[in-house]
């Protein structure tokens, strides 16, 4: 019922929170348009307070502030995002006046639709057109790499999404805020728990491929009909499409190397060993791109995508291995890959109506973290909204494993599948090689502890190093772990079976103490959720008739 004269205004809480145990906040870095209009005064004040303008730590030029270029912006609803960013700003073909949704906009829309509560947006420039017929294949790939990694001129309308990738631009240094471009802005976002680069599959794919036209259905059988009356006037011409139909992103072997190398670079960016500024508390949430039909999988296309895990490189390939699946990179428990891709109403104007699943995955992980805790598995939750997984993976294919690498398809991938007639997140897994780290909840639990301990360390930074400080830090860390134990984040009932905190001469060498280094060792026994249970029914032979009669 309308209420004239009454206006509802949502105000964010300004209360100071204690050590953050949230695991739901996502950072999206990529290409998206800016909505016209001046920035709200509250947003300008927030940027100045965070050091992004008015001579602060980052001192970003006013022109970039106005167009929100390279500046992390916090949004807590889809309405806030839509008011600042034009997510339908991508041209299907260079020079076209038509527009379609861009990957970052689709990912953020799904993030909030699936239950996400807060996201940070780092705009790195306007979306590239889907196709550019005037460019050669090499020129098109160079345009994509320039958007992904640079070089980009200082006065250009863009910043690299992945600074330092392929040495095309200045590498990000956790100790130098001047280098925090694109995804490296995560160093300035204390509450971040997930990093997403929705443009990555598209920027690694090269020129789009034109979709093969569907075969025309057979016409009706021939039959005699009387002649129709002659109509006057100009005959109606069939409708012609100005833009050809393109296929959704599908990668061949060379493009998979670009994609996997970029993911490996992003993981290295989060784990830079330069003091406490690293972000090893952040999960990398991405998507496994679909394979090009011509890719060499050793004739085992039915085993896709487990073939990528079979060895460092594709089956039967003699070329260089995929960097992502080398032994050193695959052990990274901070990487979660969603698969397969999703057909959604919002992506209807995109090639094949498909969008990458990482925004949906991040939203479901966020919802699960808010409702149950970040250390819980999000598997088994239904996907909100009308959508379909493409390709639809049959139950028999989901159950296939790979000896020594995966027990089933969802053992390494965050798998979307139809179960009991509903599209669900069938698994919540990481790409870790170690079984102890394959559960997504285990890695998120470690991230929660790292963020909380970082906040505690900042409070005690200037305290004199000695037994009093050691005892105080151990007590603060124990309090954080006790709160998690009360939420059943650990295996076991008693505290001594759940965790151990050591902050004394046992955790520090004499050299550490002499040089003022404080080290606190934390050992935890995380609860390991069960995502999949296999029930085997033994069918017994029927009881013979004469035995039934005797009974």
KAMO-V967316 format. One record per residue. N is the residue number from 0. PSI is psi in whole degrees, 0 to 359 (none if undefined). OMEGA is omega in radians with two decimals (999 if undefined). Layout:
# KAMO-V967316
N|PSI|OMEGA ; N|PSI|OMEGA
This chain:
# KAMO-V967316
0|128|-3.10 ; 1|146|-3.13 ; 2|92|-3.10 ; 3|138|3.08 ; 4|355|3.14 ; 5|127|-3.12 ; 6|132|3.13 ; 7|124|-3.12 ; 8|127|3.11 ; 9|123|3.13 ; 10|135|3.11 ; 11|146|3.11 ; 12|136|3.11 ; 13|7|-3.12 ; 14|144|3.13 ; 15|126|-3.13 ; 16|158|3.10 ; 17|201|3.14 ; 18|129|-3.03 ; 19|125|3.01 ; 20|15|3.12 ; 21|148|3.08 ; 22|26|-3.01 ; 23|353|-3.02 ; 24|127|-3.08 ; 25|146|3.06 ; 26|126|3.10 ; 27|122|3.10 ; 28|128|-3.13 ; 29|202|-2.99 ; 30|126|3.12 ; 31|151|3.14 ; 32|164|3.10 ; 33|132|3.08 ; 34|142|3.10 ; 35|155|3.12 ; 36|160|-3.13 ; 37|154|3.10 ; 38|142|3.05 ; 39|147|-3.12 ; 40|323|-3.13 ; 41|323|3.13 ; 42|321|3.08 ; 43|317|3.14 ; 44|319|3.14 ; 45|320|3.12 ; 46|322|3.10 ; 47|319|3.13 ; 48|326|-3.14 ; 49|356|3.07 ; 50|14|-3.10 ; 51|350|3.12 ; 52|175|3.11 ; 53|42|3.06 ; 54|22|-3.14 ; 55|195|-3.09 ; 56|320|-3.05 ; 57|334|3.02 ; 58|60|-3.13 ; 59|137|3.10 ; 60|148|-3.09 ; 61|326|3.13 ; 62|319|3.13 ; 63|326|3.09 ; 64|315|-3.08 ; 65|322|3.14 ; 66|9|3.06 ; 67|45|-3.10 ; 68|118|3.11 ; 69|13|-3.08 ; 70|125|3.12 ; 71|125|-3.11 ; 72|126|3.12 ; 73|130|3.05 ; 74|142|-3.09 ; 75|14|3.06 ; 76|163|3.08 ; 77|325|-3.14 ; 78|319|3.11 ; 79|317|3.13 ; 80|313|-3.07 ; 81|334|3.13 ; 82|338|-3.08 ; 83|328|-2.99 ; 84|137|3.12 ; 85|96|-3.03 ; 86|349|3.06 ; 87|58|-3.02 ; 88|15|-3.09 ; 89|131|3.10 ; 90|135|3.10 ; 91|324|3.11 ; 92|141|-3.14 ; 93|130|-3.14 ; 94|350|-3.12 ; 95|149|3.06 ; 96|350|3.08 ; 97|154|3.13 ; 98|151|-3.13 ; 99|164|3.13 ; 100|149|3.09 ; 101|157|-3.07 ; 102|319|-3.11 ; 103|318|3.12 ; 104|318|3.10 ; 105|320|-3.13 ; 106|316|3.14 ; 107|321|3.13 ; 108|316|3.10 ; 109|325|3.13 ; 110|312|3.14 ; 111|326|3.13 ; 112|328|-3.12 ; 113|1|3.05 ; 114|5|3.08 ; 115|146|-3.06 ; 116|335|-3.11 ; 117|136|3.11 ; 118|149|3.00 ; 119|134|-3.11 ; 120|125|3.06 ; 121|101|-3.14 ; 122|123|-3.10 ; 123|3|3.13 ; 124|178|3.12 ; 125|151|3.12 ; 126|145|3.02 ; 127|151|3.06 ; 128|151|-3.13 ; 129|320|-3.11 ; 130|153|3.08 ; 131|87|-3.05 ; 132|336|-3.10 ; 133|350|-3.11 ; 134|145|3.00 ; 135|171|-3.14 ; 136|318|3.13 ; 137|320|3.12 ; 138|322|3.13 ; 139|316|3.12 ; 140|323|3.10 ; 141|321|3.09 ; 142|319|3.12 ; 143|315|3.14 ; 144|327|3.12 ; 145|321|3.09 ; 146|326|-3.10 ; 147|318|-2.96 ; 148|357|-3.09 ; 149|186|0.05 ; 150|145|3.12 ; 151|129|-3.11 ; 152|149|-3.11 ; 153|330|-3.10 ; 154|10|-3.13 ; 155|164|-3.13 ; 156|47|3.14 ; 157|161|3.03 ; 158|153|3.14 ; 159|137|3.08 ; 160|318|3.14 ; 161|87|-3.12 ; 162|138|3.10 ; 163|352|-3.13 ; 164|131|-3.10 ; 165|24|3.12 ; 166|29|-3.12 ; 167|343|-3.14 ; 168|176|-3.10 ; 169|133|-3.12 ; 170|151|3.13 ; 171|134|3.11 ; 172|120|-3.12 ; 173|338|-3.10 ; 174|1|-3.11 ; 175|98|-3.11 ; 176|337|3.13 ; 177|342|-3.11 ; 178|5|-3.04 ; 179|67|3.13 ; 180|153|3.06 ; 181|232|-3.11 ; 182|337|-3.14 ; 183|350|3.04 ; 184|347|3.12 ; 185|338|3.07 ; 186|337|-3.11 ; 187|1|-3.06 ; 188|98|-2.99 ; 189|325|-3.03 ; 190|9|-3.12 ; 191|136|3.09 ; 192|341|-3.13 ; 193|146|3.05 ; 194|130|3.14 ; 195|138|3.06 ; 196|78|-2.99 ; 197|337|-3.12 ; 198|351|-2.97 ; 199|310|3.13 ; 200|320|-3.12 ; 201|318|-3.11 ; 202|344|3.10 ; 203|356|-2.95 ; 204|343|-3.04 ; 205|192|-3.10 ; 206|144|3.11 ; 207|154|3.14 ; 208|139|3.12 ; 209|133|-3.09 ; 210|142|3.07 ; 211|133|3.12 ; 212|142|3.12 ; 213|142|3.11 ; 214|139|3.14 ; 215|136|3.12 ; 216|152|3.14 ; 217|143|-3.14 ; 218|177|3.13 ; 219|157|3.12 ; 220|149|3.14 ; 221|140|3.12 ; 222|152|3.13 ; 223|130|3.08 ; 224|146|3.08 ; 225|153|-3.14 ; 226|139|3.10 ; 227|155|3.10 ; 228|145|-3.11 ; 229|131|3.13 ; 230|141|3.09 ; 231|165|3.12 ; 232|172|-3.13 ; 233|136|3.10 ; 234|145|3.14 ; 235|128|3.12 ; 236|145|3.10 ; 237|147|-3.14 ; 238|135|3.14 ; 239|136|3.12 ; 240|134|3.13 ; 241|336|-3.10 ; 242|128|3.13 ; 243|160|3.08 ; 244|127|3.13 ; 245|156|3.08 ; 246|152|3.04 ; 247|165|-3.09 ; 248|122|3.04 ; 249|134|-3.00 ; 250|142|2.94 ; 251|185|-3.02 ; 252|315|-3.12 ; 253|322|-3.13 ; 254|328|3.05 ; 255|326|3.12 ; 256|319|3.10 ; 257|313|-3.13 ; 258|312|-3.09 ; 259|324|3.09 ; 260|323|3.10 ; 261|319|3.09 ; 262|318|3.11 ; 263|321|3.10 ; 264|319|3.12 ; 265|319|3.09 ; 266|322|3.09 ; 267|325|3.10 ; 268|321|3.12 ; 269|334|-3.05 ; 270|25|-3.12 ; 271|126|-3.09 ; 272|52|3.14 ; 273|80|3.07 ; 274|201|-3.05 ; 275|0|-3.06 ; 276|359|3.13 ; 277|166|3.09 ; 278|54|3.08 ; 279|0|3.06 ; 280|0|-3.06 ; 281|135|3.06 ; 282|140|3.03 ; 283|114|-3.12 ; 284|119|-3.09 ; 285|193|-3.10 ; 286|146|3.06 ; 287|115|-3.12 ; 288|154|3.09 ; 289|151|-3.12 ; 290|147|2.99 ; 291|139|-3.12 ; 292|335|-3.12 ; 293|5|-3.09 ; 294|145|-3.10 ; 295|107|3.08 ; 296|26|3.08 ; 297|26|3.11 ; 298|9|-3.08 ; 299|52|-3.09 ; 300|333|3.13 ; 301|340|-3.12 ; 302|357|3.14 ; 303|140|0.07 ; 304|15|-3.11 ; 305|340|3.13 ; 306|330|3.13 ; 307|340|-3.14 ; 308|354|-3.03 ; 309|326|-3.09 ; 310|168|3.07 ; 311|81|-3.09 ; 312|174|-3.13 ; 313|155|3.13 ; 314|130|3.10 ; 315|7|-3.09 ; 316|141|3.08 ; 317|3|-3.13 ; 318|179|-3.11 ; 319|147|-3.08 ; 320|164|3.04 ; 321|127|-3.07 ; 322|324|-3.07 ; 323|328|-3.03 ; 324|13|2.96 ; 325|158|-3.10 ; 326|325|-3.08 ; 327|327|-3.06 ; 328|326|-3.05 ; 329|340|3.12 ; 330|2|-3.11 ; 331|110|-3.09 ; 332|2|-3.13 ; 333|7|-3.11 ; 334|126|3.04 ; 335|129|-3.11 ; 336|123|3.07 ; 337|145|3.14 ; 338|144|-0.07 ; 339|198|-3.14 ; 340|168|-2.99 ; 341|136|3.02 ; 342|114|-3.09 ; 343|157|3.09 ; 344|325|-3.12 ; 345|332|-3.10 ; 346|15|-3.07 ; 347|328|-3.13 ; 348|355|3.14 ; 349|164|3.12 ; 350|125|-3.13 ; 351|9|-3.14 ; 352|24|-3.05 ; 353|151|2.99 ; 354|156|3.13 ; 355|145|-3.03 ; 356|1|-3.01 ; 357|327|3.10 ; 358|318|3.07 ; 359|316|3.14 ; 360|313|-3.13 ; 361|321|3.11 ; 362|321|3.13 ; 363|322|3.06 ; 364|321|3.12 ; 365|314|3.13 ; 366|317|3.12 ; 367|320|3.14 ; 368|322|-3.13 ; 369|324|-3.06 ; 370|321|-3.01 ; 371|341|-3.02 ; 372|142|-3.08 ; 373|339|-3.11 ; 374|355|3.11 ; 375|154|3.08 ; 376|140|3.07 ; 377|0|-3.11 ; 378|146|3.12 ; 379|354|3.14 ; 380|141|3.12 ; 381|144|3.07 ; 382|132|3.13 ; 383|143|3.08 ; 384|170|-3.13 ; 385|116|3.11 ; 386|169|-3.14 ; 387|148|3.09 ; 388|135|-3.13 ; 389|117|-0.04 ; 390|155|3.06 ; 391|116|-3.04 ; 392|123|-3.13 ; 393|149|3.13 ; 394|324|-3.14 ; 395|325|3.12 ; 396|326|3.10 ; 397|326|-3.04 ; 398|348|-3.11 ; 399|137|3.11 ; 400|183|3.13 ; 401|110|-3.04 ; 402|127|3.10 ; 403|349|-3.10 ; 404|323|-3.11 ; 405|136|3.10 ; 406|329|3.09 ; 407|175|-3.02 ; 408|323|3.14 ; 409|6|3.12 ; 410|337|-3.14 ; 411|340|-3.09 ; 412|151|2.99 ; 413|101|-2.90 ; 414|129|2.99 ; 415|127|-3.09 ; 416|154|3.09 ; 417|123|3.10 ; 418|128|-3.09 ; 419|36|3.08 ; 420|6|-3.10 ; 421|138|3.06 ; 422|123|-3.07 ; 423|164|2.91 ; 424|106|-3.01 ; 425|339|-3.12 ; 426|150|3.12 ; 427|85|-2.95 ; 428|159|3.02 ; 429|173|3.13 ; 430|17|-3.09 ; 431|142|3.08 ; 432|328|3.13 ; 433|132|-3.14 ; 434|328|-3.11 ; 435|338|-3.08 ; 436|6|-3.07 ; 437|339|3.12 ; 438|126|-3.12 ; 439|324|-3.13 ; 440|328|3.14 ; 441|314|3.13 ; 442|322|3.11 ; 443|325|3.08 ; 444|316|3.10 ; 445|321|3.09 ; 446|319|3.10 ; 447|314|-3.13 ; 448|319|3.13 ; 449|317|3.14 ; 450|318|3.13 ; 451|317|-3.13 ; 452|328|3.08 ; 453|319|3.10 ; 454|320|3.11 ; 455|319|3.14 ; 456|324|3.13 ; 457|326|3.13 ; 458|331|-3.05 ; 459|13|-2.97 ; 460|321|-3.02 ; 461|15|3.08 ; 462|146|3.09 ; 463|136|-3.08 ; 464|118|-3.13 ; 465|181|-3.09 ; 466|325|3.14 ; 467|316|3.12 ; 468|320|3.14 ; 469|314|-3.13 ; 470|321|-3.14 ; 471|317|3.13 ; 472|316|3.13 ; 473|321|3.12 ; 474|320|3.14 ; 475|317|3.11 ; 476|319|3.12 ; 477|322|3.13 ; 478|320|3.10 ; 479|314|-3.12 ; 480|326|3.10 ; 481|320|3.10 ; 482|321|3.10 ; 483|323|3.12 ; 484|323|3.11 ; 485|337|3.10 ; 486|10|3.12 ; 487|39|3.10 ; 488|346|-3.08 ; 489|161|3.08 ; 490|127|-3.14 ; 491|169|-3.10 ; 492|312|-3.10 ; 493|151|-3.09 ; 494|321|-3.07 ; 495|343|3.06 ; 496|349|-3.11 ; 497|321|-3.07 ; 498|165|3.09 ; 499|133|-3.14 ; 500|123|-3.13 ; 501|119|3.12 ; 502|78|3.12 ; 503|204|-3.12 ; 504|342|3.11 ; 505|331|-3.13 ; 506|349|-3.11 ; 507|137|3.07 ; 508|163|3.07 ; 509|325|3.12 ; 510|321|3.10 ; 511|315|-3.10 ; 512|319|-3.14 ; 513|325|-3.10 ; 514|8|3.06 ; 515|16|3.13 ; 516|132|3.13 ; 517|127|-3.13 ; 518|129|3.11 ; 519|119|3.13 ; 520|131|3.13 ; 521|126|3.08 ; 522|128|-3.11 ; 523|157|3.07 ; 524|81|-3.01 ; 525|148|3.02 ; 526|133|-3.11 ; 527|109|-3.11 ; 528|156|3.09 ; 529|117|-3.13 ; 530|336|-2.98 ; 531|130|3.10 ; 532|128|3.12 ; 533|123|3.12 ; 534|122|3.13 ; 535|121|3.14 ; 536|125|3.09 ; 537|113|-3.14 ; 538|115|-3.11 ; 539|151|3.06 ; 540|144|3.13 ; 541|149|3.13 ; 542|130|3.14 ; 543|152|-3.06 ; 544|322|-3.09 ; 545|332|3.08 ; 546|323|3.09 ; 547|321|-3.14 ; 548|321|-3.13 ; 549|327|3.13 ; 550|none|999
